[in-house]
Amino acid sequence: MRILVIEDNRDILANVLDYLQLEGYVTDCAEDGLSGLHLAATQHYDLIVLDVMLPAIDGFEVCRRLREDGRNYTPIIMLTARDTLEDRLRGFAHGADDYLVKPFALSELAARIEAVLRRIAGGGKRRLEVGDICYDLDTLEASRAGKPLRLNPIELKLLEILMRKSPAVVRRETLEEALWGENLPGSDSLRSHIYQLRQVMDKPFPSALLHTVHGVGFRLAAAENGY
């Protein structure tokens, strides 16, 4: 198994690399976001350990570019000293598979790596399912009750984020940042894409799965969990 560690703190980086090598992993490393992004995009890794606070571009942006621009779904464990719920949700919205708060025990990091790799090996992250909606992350094909859903790339990304977080609520600002970063095209852009997603995903079917949590955001949940 080959792991990429992207971390700018040299002491933490050295400790993580030494420990993972003792555990039998082949490791590579980068000390800034751009170098890490380049390695992740051009080399094969089984998993990426990604710090959030990085020079050049931060870990959230590295994760977003890999998932959205590169269509790279290598599992990612994010490392950060920022432990608020909003930070964790932001990481998951960008496509992270797990989130470990500093300071952490190296044995816990190794355990989380093993857990994520087992889940991926079992197909747990390649095919998302919520209720009767299925989304294949390899083919980018979505369906509900066996019927294909025709969605544009932004709507597919919205669906992926909501499915990964289901049945949790995802805040509007978290969705907007995951979709557009700092280049938000307009205040009504998210609303328009949510509306179109509903038209395709909910309107032709007897029950709605996409729910608005007024003043907060949106959640995707099977009927029994809906509002």
Residue pairs with C-beta under 8 A, 6 or more apart in sequence:
1 24
1 25
1 26
1 46
1 47
1 117
2 25
2 26
2 27
2 28
2 44
2 45
2 46
3 20
3 25
3 26
3 27
3 28
3 45
3 46
3 47
3 48
3 49
3 113
4 27
4 28
4 29
4 30
4 36
4 39
4 40
4 43
4 45
4 47
4 48
4 49
5 13
5 16
5 17
5 20
5 27
5 28
5 29
5 30
5 48
5 49
6 29
6 30
6 31
6 33
6 35
6 36
6 39
6 40
6 48
6 49
6 50
6 51
6 54
6 59
6 62
7 13
7 16
7 29
7 31
7 49
7 51
7 54
7 79
8 31
8 32
8 51
8 53
8 54
8 55
9 51
10 31
12 51
12 79
12 102
13 29
13 31
15 106
16 49
16 106
16 109
17 27
17 29
19 106
19 109
19 110
20 27
20 110
20 113
21 27
23 110
25 113
28 39
28 43
28 45
30 36
30 38
30 39
31 55
32 54
32 55
32 56
33 54
33 55
33 56
33 57
33 58
33 59
33 61
33 62
34 56
34 57
35 56
36 48
36 50
36 54
36 62
37 57
37 62
37 65
37 66
39 45
40 48
40 62
40 66
40 70
40 72
40 74
41 66
41 70
41 72
45 74
46 74
46 75
46 117
47 74
47 75
47 76
47 77
47 113
47 116
47 117
48 74
48 75
48 76
48 77
49 76
49 77
49 79
49 109
49 113
50 59
50 62
50 63
50 76
50 77
50 78
50 79
50 96
51 59
51 78
51 79
51 80
52 58
52 59
52 60
52 78
52 79
52 80
52 82
52 87
52 91
53 59
53 80
53 81
53 82
54 62
57 65
59 78
59 79
59 80
59 91
60 90
60 91
60 94
60 177
61 181
63 76
63 78
63 91
63 94
63 95
63 96
64 94
64 95
64 178
64 181
66 72
66 74
66 76
66 95
67 73
67 94
67 95
68 95
68 157
71 140
73 95
73 125
73 126
73 137
73 138
75 97
75 98
75 116
75 117
75 120
75 125
76 95
76 96
76 97
76 98
77 96
77 97
77 98
77 99
77 100
77 109
77 112
77 113
77 116
78 91
78 96
78 98
78 99
78 100
79 100
79 102
79 104
80 87
80 91
80 99
80 100
80 101
80 102
81 101
81 102
82 101
83 101
86 171
86 174
88 99
89 165
89 168
89 170
89 171
89 174
90 174
90 177
90 178
91 99
92 99
92 164
92 165
93 161
93 165
93 170
93 174
93 175
93 177
93 178
94 178
95 160
95 164
97 116
97 119
97 120
97 125
98 112
98 115
98 116
100 108
100 109
100 112
119 125
120 126
125 137
126 136
126 137
126 138
127 134
127 135
127 136
127 137
128 134
128 135
128 137
128 160
128 163
128 164
129 135
129 163
130 162
130 163
130 166
130 167
130 209
130 220
130 221
130 222
131 209
131 221
131 222
131 223
132 144
132 145
132 205
133 142
133 143
133 144
133 149
133 159
133 163
133 201
133 209
133 220
134 142
134 143
134 144
135 141
135 142
135 143
135 156
135 159
135 160
135 163
136 142
137 160
140 156
141 148
142 148
142 149
142 151
142 156
142 159
143 149
144 201
144 205
145 205
147 204
149 159
149 200
149 201
150 200
151 159
151 196
151 197
151 200
151 201
152 196
154 179
154 193
155 193
155 196
155 197
155 200
157 178
157 179
158 175
158 179
158 193
158 194
158 197
159 197
159 201
159 220
161 170
161 175
161 178
162 170
162 210
162 218
162 219
162 220
163 220
165 219
165 220
166 219
166 220
166 221
167 219
167 220
167 221
167 222
167 225
168 219
169 213
169 216
169 217
169 218
169 219
170 217
170 218
170 219
171 216
171 217
172 190
172 216
172 217
172 218
174 217
175 190
175 217
175 218
176 184
176 189
176 190
179 190
179 193
180 189
194 210
194 212
194 218
197 210
198 208
198 210
201 209
201 210
202 208
202 209
202 210
207 223
207 226
208 223
208 226
209 220
209 221
209 222
209 223
209 226
210 218
210 219
210 220
211 218
211 219
211 220
211 221
211 226
211 227
212 218
213 219
213 227
219 227
